[in-house]
Amino acid sequence: MSMMTTAARWISGRTKLANDLPAAEDRLAEIEADPPKSADPAEHLEWVERRDAGRREVEALRSALAIATAEAAKAEAAQRDADDDAKHAAEERQARVDEKLVHDLVAAQQKVAAIRDKLAASIARTEAVNSRRGARPFILDAETRVRSKPGRIRPAITEKVTAWFGPDGRRYANNLATDEAGRTIEATDRVQREVVDVIHAESQDPPSMPSRFADAIRLVDLDGRAL
């Protein structure tokens, strides 16, 4: 009989006994709660026999359930160990198969390293040409053309307000003035009009460039040497 069958048998037996025991206990409780009310010894004897039979049944079920519970626990533990052994062995096999992934990755890295080095040479070539371009336009290198993020213009932040202005165009916060005696008086030569104040002038964010591939990509061979 296989381990799985043994475990299933004990678990099934434990479940059945656990279900049967409460019913047997209820039957016994009903018998014990209803003893004979007559003076007939035969009735008392019959009741005692039924009570004792009920007690034996309950005791037997409890004993059997205890054994089934213990054996089911051992069977379940054994099955878990067997499952863990199987998973462990399967992972050992898979890890050996996956060794190929390491070799595939190194091979792919070698291809990437070759492309990276070609790109670095392209960038260096463009920089060299730019260093002697004179009045000619600046040349963006290949990586910058593809990966740079363009700058953007941030619009000005403005606010429309009402202000007072004098005849000379000078701006005032209100239309109050001070006379020769130092008293506050209402200025009669000022006019009120709406103007637009610039809270924050228009600005431009410069273009940005992520880390260069040559700086960001670190490739290593099987021994950890840089590619």
C-alpha positions as a printed NumPy array, in Angstrom:
array([[  0.   ,   0.   ,   0.   ],
       [  1.471,   3.355,  -1.006],
       [  2.179,   6.16 ,   1.429],
       [ -0.523,   8.29 ,  -0.188],
       [ -3.092,   5.505,   0.247],
       [ -2.063,   5.013,   3.877],
       [ -2.396,   8.708,   4.607],
       [ -5.756,   8.865,   2.871],
       [ -6.99 ,   5.818,   4.807],
       [ -6.058,   7.241,   8.195],
       [ -7.453,  10.683,   7.365],
       [-10.701,   9.187,   6.119],
       [-10.978,   7.001,   9.232],
       [-10.313,   9.979,  11.492],
       [-13.007,  12.008,   9.746],
       [-15.602,   9.216,  10.014],
       [-14.874,   8.559,  13.68 ],
       [-15.009,  12.268,  14.481],
       [-18.443,  12.398,  12.842],
       [-19.724,   9.19 ,  14.5  ],
       [-18.65 ,  10.031,  18.052],
       [-21.069,  12.948,  18.723],
       [-24.039,  10.867,  17.566],
       [-23.034,   8.002,  19.891],
       [-22.593,  10.426,  22.786],
       [-26.051,  11.867,  22.12 ],
       [-27.606,   8.364,  22.125],
       [-25.895,   7.538,  25.417],
       [-27.06 ,  10.794,  26.963],
       [-30.637,  10.031,  25.938],
       [-30.46 ,   6.521,  27.496],
       [-28.933,   7.813,  30.733],
       [-31.547,  10.555,  30.975],
       [-34.431,   8.102,  30.715],
       [-34.028,   5.265,  33.281],
       [-36.931,   2.903,  33.934],
       [-39.752,   4.206,  36.128],
       [-41.227,   0.767,  36.906],
       [-40.457,  -1.879,  39.539],
       [-39.858,  -4.503,  36.87 ],
       [-36.276,  -5.838,  37.18 ],
       [-36.341,  -6.95 ,  33.532],
       [-36.85 ,  -3.398,  32.389],
       [-33.989,  -2.217,  34.571],
       [-31.765,  -4.994,  33.274],
       [-32.597,  -4.133,  29.677],
       [-31.891,  -0.426,  30.376],
       [-28.559,  -1.208,  32.026],
       [-27.554,  -3.338,  29.049],
       [-28.44 ,  -0.537,  26.625],
       [-26.622,   2.019,  28.779],
       [-23.525,  -0.157,  29.089],
       [-23.589,  -0.884,  25.358],
       [-23.812,   2.846,  24.695],
       [-20.9  ,   3.527,  27.04 ],
       [-18.806,   0.815,  25.368],
       [-19.599,   2.284,  21.948],
       [-18.578,   5.786,  23.037],
       [-15.404,   4.503,  24.672],
       [-14.545,   2.446,  21.604],
       [-15.103,   5.388,  19.292],
       [-12.976,   7.661,  21.48 ],
       [-10.128,   5.137,  21.597],
       [-10.301,   4.515,  17.873],
       [-10.422,   8.252,  17.165],
       [ -7.337,   8.883,  19.306],
       [ -5.385,   6.225,  17.397],
       [ -6.669,   7.42 ,  14.009],
       [ -5.79 ,  11.017,  14.889],
       [ -2.241,  10.104,  15.861],
       [ -1.713,   7.851,  12.855],
       [ -3.237,  10.393,  10.457],
       [ -0.891,  13.068,  11.825],
       [  2.103,  10.767,  11.275],
       [  0.885,   9.873,   7.783],
       [  0.372,  13.546,   6.915],
       [  3.843,  14.411,   8.194],
       [  5.327,  11.562,   6.165],
       [  3.451,  12.729,   3.093],
       [  4.711,  16.292,   3.571],
       [  8.25 ,  14.997,   3.84 ],
       [  7.773,  12.941,   0.693],
       [  6.338,  15.962,  -1.13 ],
       [  9.23 ,  18.124,   0.062],
       [ 11.717,  15.469,  -1.067],
       [ 10.088,  15.392,  -4.493],
       [ 10.127,  19.194,  -4.78 ],
       [ 13.751,  19.307,  -3.644],
       [ 14.789,  16.703,  -6.208],
       [ 12.82 ,  18.497,  -8.929],
       [ 14.51 ,  21.801,  -8.079],
       [ 17.932,  20.148,  -8.17 ],
       [ 17.167,  18.874, -11.677],
       [ 15.792,  22.226, -12.805],
       [ 18.79 ,  24.141, -11.419],
       [ 21.076,  21.938, -13.512],
       [ 18.946,  22.582, -16.592],
       [ 18.983,  26.326, -15.87 ],
       [ 22.782,  26.387, -15.999],
       [ 22.24 ,  26.957, -19.713],
       [ 20.612,  30.293, -18.872],
       [ 23.906,  31.529, -17.434],
       [ 25.779,  30.638, -20.587],
       [ 23.021,  32.168, -22.713],
       [ 23.219,  35.371, -20.683],
       [ 26.987,  35.618, -21.011],
       [ 26.684,  35.109, -24.765],
       [ 23.996,  37.786, -24.959],
       [ 26.153,  40.127, -22.85 ],
       [ 29.038,  39.682, -25.245],
       [ 26.798,  40.828, -28.077],
       [ 25.588,  43.771, -26.001],
       [ 29.17 ,  44.658, -25.076],
       [ 30.137,  44.74 , -28.747],
       [ 27.223,  47.068, -29.576],
       [ 27.958,  49.207, -26.519],
       [ 31.581,  49.613, -27.582],
       [ 30.548,  50.526, -31.137],
       [ 28.172,  53.141, -29.734],
       [ 30.897,  54.539, -27.47 ],
       [ 33.19 ,  54.813, -30.506],
       [ 30.433,  56.611, -32.417],
       [ 29.97 ,  59.114, -29.583],
       [ 33.719,  59.698, -29.357],
       [ 33.909,  60.231, -33.111],
       [ 31.104,  62.81 , -33.02 ],
       [ 32.742,  64.608, -30.082],
       [ 36.015,  64.764, -31.997],
       [ 34.299,  66.296, -35.023],
       [ 32.467,  68.807, -32.801],
       [ 35.744,  69.838, -31.167],
       [ 36.981,  71.164, -34.515],
       [ 33.699,  72.201, -36.125],
       [ 34.508,  75.897, -36.057],
       [ 31.42 ,  77.852, -37.153],
       [ 29.655,  74.746, -38.328],
       [ 26.512,  73.563, -36.447],
       [ 26.934,  71.371, -33.373],
       [ 26.257,  67.675, -34.076],
       [ 24.204,  65.671, -31.611],
       [ 25.708,  62.23 , -31.096],
       [ 23.673,  59.094, -31.859],
       [ 22.711,  58.269, -28.263],
       [ 21.683,  61.835, -27.477],
       [ 19.483,  61.918, -30.57 ],
       [ 17.576,  58.842, -29.391],
       [ 17.538,  59.105, -25.614],
       [ 17.623,  62.779, -24.679],
       [ 14.456,  64.369, -23.384],
       [ 13.73 ,  67.769, -24.907],
       [ 13.464,  70.791, -22.686],
       [ 10.175,  72.566, -22.208],
       [  9.006,  76.106, -21.836],
       [  7.287,  76.959, -18.582],
       [  4.743,  79.713, -19.26 ],
       [  4.805,  82.895, -17.255],
       [  2.529,  83.153, -14.241],
       [  0.574,  86.414, -14.305],
       [ -2.123,  88.103, -12.277],
       [ -4.545,  90.824, -13.366],
       [ -4.826,  93.595, -10.744],
       [ -6.165,  97.146, -10.438],
       [ -3.597,  99.867,  -9.678],
       [ -3.397, 103.669,  -9.428],
       [ -1.111, 105.725, -11.699],
       [  0.024, 109.311, -11.506],
       [  0.455, 111.728, -14.453],
       [  4.106, 110.724, -14.743],
       [  3.166, 107.046, -15.107],
       [  4.323, 106.199, -11.617],
       [  2.351, 103.362, -10.018],
       [  0.735, 103.719,  -6.595],
       [ -0.95 , 101.245,  -4.286],
       [ -3.889, 103.635,  -3.749],
       [ -5.031, 107.165,  -4.463],
       [ -3.924, 108.624,  -1.149],
       [ -1.262, 111.315,  -0.859],
       [  0.297, 113.511,   1.856],
       [ -0.044, 117.299,   1.818],
       [  2.532, 119.838,   3.005],
       [  1.21 , 119.573,   6.558],
       [  1.732, 115.811,   6.556],
       [ -1.959, 115.014,   6.402],
       [ -3.323, 112.164,   4.328],
       [ -5.501, 113.438,   1.544],
       [ -7.116, 112.002,  -1.573],
       [ -4.983, 112.494,  -4.689],
       [ -7.008, 113.986,  -7.526],
       [ -4.492, 113.504, -10.299],
       [ -4.309, 109.704, -10.259],
       [ -6.2  , 107.315, -12.505],
       [ -7.097, 103.687, -11.876],
       [ -6.658, 100.977, -14.472],
       [ -6.176,  97.221, -14.758],
       [ -2.672,  95.913, -15.318],
       [ -1.135,  92.454, -15.616],
       [  1.565,  91.683, -13.093],
       [  4.104,  88.946, -13.877],
       [  4.509,  86.791, -10.793],
       [  6.959,  84.395, -12.438],
       [  8.52 ,  85.081, -15.809],
       [  8.501,  82.534, -18.609],
       [ 11.358,  80.034, -18.273],
       [ 12.782,  77.136, -20.207],
       [ 13.958,  73.816, -18.83 ],
       [ 17.059,  72.582, -20.633],
       [ 17.115,  69.19 , -22.358],
       [ 18.058,  66.253, -20.109],
       [ 19.97 ,  63.077, -20.815],
       [ 19.879,  59.813, -18.796],
       [ 23.094,  58.059, -17.851],
       [ 24.981,  56.922, -20.91 ],
       [ 24.681,  53.233, -21.766],
       [ 28.456,  52.951, -21.504],
       [ 28.295,  54.184, -17.91 ],
       [ 25.073,  52.459, -16.835],
       [ 25.592,  48.968, -18.277],
       [ 27.942,  46.705, -16.312],
       [ 28.585,  43.366, -17.996],
       [ 30.652,  40.492, -16.586],
       [ 31.754,  37.105, -17.838],
       [ 31.505,  33.746, -16.024],
       [ 34.468,  34.682, -13.793],
       [ 33.14 ,  38.159, -12.992],
       [ 35.568,  39.964, -15.281],
       [ 34.199,  43.099, -16.906],
       [ 33.194,  42.797, -20.541]])
